[in-house]
Amino acid sequence: MTKLRNVAVVGFAQAPIVAADEHHTSPEMLYPVVRAALESAGLERKDVDYQCAGSSDYVDGRAFSFSQVLEVMGSWPPVQDSHVEMDAIWAAHLVWVKMQAEESEVAIVCGFGKTSEGSPAHVLNLQLEPFYAAAIGLDPTSTAALQASAYMARTGVDDRALAEIAARNRQAGARNPDTQLRSSATAEELAATPWVVKPLREGYLAPIGETATCMILAAEGRAEKICDRPAWIQGVDHRIEFQAIGARDLTRSASTALAAKHAFAMAGLPDARSADVVELGSANPAEELVLRETLGLPTTASAAGGPVVNPSGGVLCGNPLMNTGLLRLAEGFRQLSGRAGERGVPGAKRAVVHASAGHCLQQNIVWVLGTERRWT
C-alpha cells in the first residue's frame, strides 16, 4: 500500500435529532453546532482552512439552501469552500482527499437538512430510474420492501428475525441522548406494529428527522495537538451500483463488498470481524442483514462474539437525511475517543463505519477508523 497522509477526526457536535424543528431555520440550527464543535477542539474559525457541506436543496424545499449556511459555517476570513449534494459523509471524503493533496490542514464538514420543509418521499422517488421505477411512484419504503421480500425468500429469514434486529437497535438507541427514538422496545412489541408495506412493519422503519452536524478533520501534525484521542482514518473507499433496482441482486450488496475490500486493504484490517465497533447505515432490519452478510458479521441479533454493531442505535433510531451517514462516522469517532458516554464500547481501538445513499443500498462508502496512525 502506498504511504498516505495520516488524517484524523478530532471533533464533532450535533443537534439532537427531531422529527421537525419548527422554530429554527437550517442556519439557526447549524450555528450553535459549528461553535460547539470548534470549542470542543479548542479552535477558532480562523484556524480552519477548508470547509465542505453536505445537503440537498430538494430535501430542504428551498433553492440554493446550501448558500444560506455560509454565514454560520464561516464566510470570513474567506477560505476554500465546497458543497456536495449528498449526505455529509461524502463531504468528509472530499475533505480527506483534499488533505491527501496537502491542500488543507484543518477542515470542518457540516451536514444539514430541513426535511420537514420538503417532501422526502417525493424527492427520493427521483433517485430511481426515471422511465419505469420512478414513473410508477415507488418510494424508499416500497423499494425497501421489495429488497426485504427478496432477501427473506433467498435466506428463509422470517418476521421474527426482523423484529429482533429492530429491537436490538432500539435497546441501544435508548442510551443515545442525541437520537430520535430513545425508548427501547421488545421484539414482540415491534412485531405487533402494523404493516407499512409488507414485509416491513411500522416498528422496522427508520423515522425521518432533521438535525445539524459539524465534524472537524485535521492532518497529522495538527490532529494530535487538537485532540488528545483522535480517530485516525486508516482506510476509506466508496462504490456505486446500477440505478435500476431490477438490474442488480437486491439480496446482496456488491458495492459494499467492493468498498469494504479496498478500505480494509488500505487499513491493513483482515475483515470487519477484527474491528471492535461497526456502525451500519441500514434503514431497516433487512438492510442490516444484507450488510451483515456482506461484511461477514453474524446475521442474528443474539449472536455472541465479534464487534458491537450499532451501539448508537443506528439509523433505525433516527434518519436525518443528509446527516445520517456523517453520524455513523461521528459514532466511530466517539467510540474511539472515549466520547460515547453510556453506549461506549470499553477498549475500542478500531471501528468500521458504513453509510449508504440511493434505493436498496445503491451507493456505499466504508471507512476504517483507529486509535493509531496508519502510516509512519
N, C-alpha and C positions, 0 to 999 in steps of 0.2 A: 504494500500500500504506500503510495506517495505521501510524503510528510505534508500535513496540512497545518494551518494555523489553529492553535487552541482558542476556542471561543466558549464563553460560559453564560448561562443565565445567572444574573446577580441580583435581580429584584423583580417584584411583582405586586400589583394591587388590583383589586376589582371591587365593583359594587355588587351587593348581593343580587342574585337572580330573582326577578319578579315577573309575574305574568304581564304586568303593564305598569310603568311609572307614569302616572297621569299628571304629575306636577313638574316634570323636568324634560327639557329637550335633550337631544344627544350631546351637544356641547356642555350643557349643565350637568349631565350625568358623568361625562368624562373628566371634567376639570379637576374635581377633588381626587379622582383616581390617579391622574397623572402626578399631582402634587404628592399624594401618598406614596407612590412608587419611588419618586425621586428622593423623598425624605427618608424612606426606609433604607436607601442606598447611600445616604449622605451626599447627594448630588444636587447641584443647581442646574437650571435649564441650560446655562452657558457651557456646562460640561458635556452636553450631548452634541455630537457632530453629524447625526443622521437620524431620520425618523421615517417610519412607514406605518401605514394604517391598513386594516382590512375591514371592508364594509361593502354595502351594496345599496345604491340609490333605489333599486326596485324593492328591496326589503323594507327600507325606511319609508318608502312612499313619497320621497322628496328628491327632486332633481338636484344633482351635484351636492348631495348631503355631505360628501367627504370634505368639501371645501369649508363647510361650516365649523369643523372642529380644528382647523388650522390654528386659530387663535389660542385654543386651550392646549393643543399639543406644543405650541410654542412657535410663533411666526417671527419672533425677534429675540436674540440676534438670528439672522437668516442662516439656515443650514440646508443641506440636501434633504429633499422630501420626496417620498414615493407613496403610491397607493395601489393596492391590489383589490380587484373586485371579487374577493373570495374571503373565506374565513381567515382571521388574522394569523393563524399558524403558518399560512403560506407567506404572509408578510415577514414572519420570523425567519423563514427560509431565505427570503430575499436579503434580509439583513445579514444572515450568515454568509451568503455568497459575497456580499459587499465587503465583509470583513476578511474573507479569504483573499480578495483582491487588494487588501490593505487600503481601502477607501474609507474605512471607518474604524474608530476605536471604541466608542461608546454610543449606543443607539437605543431608542425606545421604539416599541411596537405597540400600537393601540388597536383595539377592536371595539366596535360599537354597532348596534342595530336596533332601531326602534320598531320592532316587529308589530307592536300594537297600532302603529300608524299606517301599516301596509296590510297586504293580504297574502301571507306566506303561501297558502295552499295554491293560489292562482299564480304567484310568481314562480314557485318551484316547479309547477307544471311545465314552465317554459324551458327547464333544463332537459326535457325529454326530446327525443327525435321528433321533429315538427310535423311530419306528414301523417303519421299513423298514431303514435303513442300520445303525443300532446293533444292531438286533434280530438281524441275521444274523452278528454277531460281527466286523465289519470292524475292523481296527486301522490305525494310521497307515502301516504298510508296505504293507498291501493297497490302501489308497486311493491311496497314492503310486504304486503300480504301475499302477493304473488311469489316473492322470494321465500317467505316463510313456508308457504304451501309446498314449494318445490323442495326445500331443504327437508321438511318433515317427511315427504314422500320418499326421498332418497335414503334417509338415515333411520326412519322409524321413530324419531323423536315425537313425543306426544305433548298435549296441552299442559300436563303436569310439569314437564321439564321446563317449558317456557315460564310457567308460574314460579318455579324455584329459582331460576336465574333472575327474574324480576324482583323477587323477594330479597335475594341476597344483595342486590344493588340498593334497594330501599332501606335495608338494615344499615348498610354502610353510609348512605346519604343522611341518615339521622344524626350522624356525628359530624356533618359538614355544615357549618353555620351559614355558608355562602350559597348553597344550592337552593333550588326552588322547592322540591319536595323534601321536607325534613322530618317526616314521620315514617316509621317503619310499618311494614305490612307483611302479613304471612302469605305463604303460597296459596293457602285456602281462600283467604280474602281476595287476593288478586284473581284467582281462577273463577271467582263468583261474579266478577265485574262483567258488564255486557260486552258483546262483540262490537267492535267498530267496523272492521272488515275482517271476516273470518279468514284465517285462524288467529287474528290479533285482537285481543281484548283491550278495553279501556285501560286496565291496570298494567298493560305491557308496553304502552306507548310513552315516549318522552314528551313532557309538556313543553311547548314552545314558549320561550320567555325573552326577556331582554336584560341587558346589563352593560357595563363598560369595563374594559380591561386595559392594563398597561404593563408591559414587560420590559425589562432592561437587559440588554445583552452587552457584553464587553469582551474585548480581545485580551489575550494573555499579556500581562504587564500592567493592565488596569484592573482586570477582573478580581485578582486576589487582593488588591488594595481596597476595592469597593465592598467586597463581600467576604466574610470570614469563612463561609462554606459554600462556594459557588458550585453550580451544577454544570459540569463541563460537557459540551456537545461532542460525543465520541463518534457518532455516525448519524447520517440522515439520507433519505432517498424518497422520491415520490414518483408514482406511475399512474397511468390513466388507461381505461379500457374503452371499448366501443360505447358510444352514446345509446345506441339501440339496445334495449334490455333483452330483446329476442335474439340478439346476436352473440350472447355470452351465457355461460353457465352460472346462473344466479345462486346455485348451491355452493359455489366456491368463489374465492376472491383471488384471481390470478395476479392482479396488480398489487395487492397487499403482499402476496408471497414474493413477488419480484422485488418490491421496495424493501421488504424485510431482509431478503438475501443480501442486497447491496449494503444496506445500513449496518447489518450485523458484521459483514466482512470489513467494512470501514472501521467499526468499533472493536474488532477482534473478539466479538461475542459469539460463542458457539451457536446459541439459539435463544429463544425467548424464555425457555425454562431456566436459563442461567441468570436471569435478572431477579431482583428482589421484589420489584413492583412493576405492574403492567397496567397502563391506562388505555382502554379501548374506546374508540369513537363510535360505539354501537348505539343506535337509537331505539332498538327493540331487542328482545331476547334472542330472536332468530339470527339477527345480525351478529350478536355476540357469539353465538355458537359457530357461525361461519368463520368468524375471525379466530376464535379459539382453535378450531380445527386447522385453519391455515397456518397458525403460528405454533402448532404442536402443543397446545395447552390442554389441560383436562376439559372435557365438554360437559361435565356435571358440576352443579353449583357446590355440591358437598365433597368433591374430590379433595383429598389431602395432598400436601406436598406442592412444590413449585412456588412460583411467585404469587404475591397477593394481587388479585385482579380488581381493578376499580375500587380502591379503598375510599375514594371520594364519593362514591355513589354513581359515578359515571354519567353518561348522557341521559340515562333513564330517569335521573332525578332532576334534570334541568337541561334544556336545549336552547340556549340563547343564540340564535343564528348570528353568524359572523364572529362569534366568540367561543363557540363550543370546542373547536379544535385547540385554540390557544389555551383554554382552561385545562385541557389534558396535559399540555406541555408545562403549564404552571403547576399542576399537581405533581409532576415528576420533580420539578424544582423544589417544591415544598417538602416532599418526602426526603430528598437527599440533603437538603439544607437544614432540616430539623424545624421546619415551619408548618408542619401539617397538624399540629395540635393533637386532639384525641384520636384522630384517624391515622396518626403516624405509624409507620412500619419500623419497628426497632432495628437499628443496624443496617438500614437500607443503603446500599452502595451503588446500585445500578438500576436504572429504570428504562423500560421500553414504553414508548408513547406512540399511539396511533390516532390518526384523525382521517375523516372521510368527507367527501363532497359529492354531490350528484346522487341520483337514484340508485339504490341497491348496491352501494359501495363502488360507484363508478371510478372515483379518483381517491387515491390513498397515499398517505405520507406516513413514514415510520421514522422515529428518532430513537437514539440511544443516548441517555444521559448517565454520567458517572461522577463520583466524588474525586476522581483522579484525572489529571491531564492525560490525553491520549497520545500526544506526540511530544518527544523531547528533542 
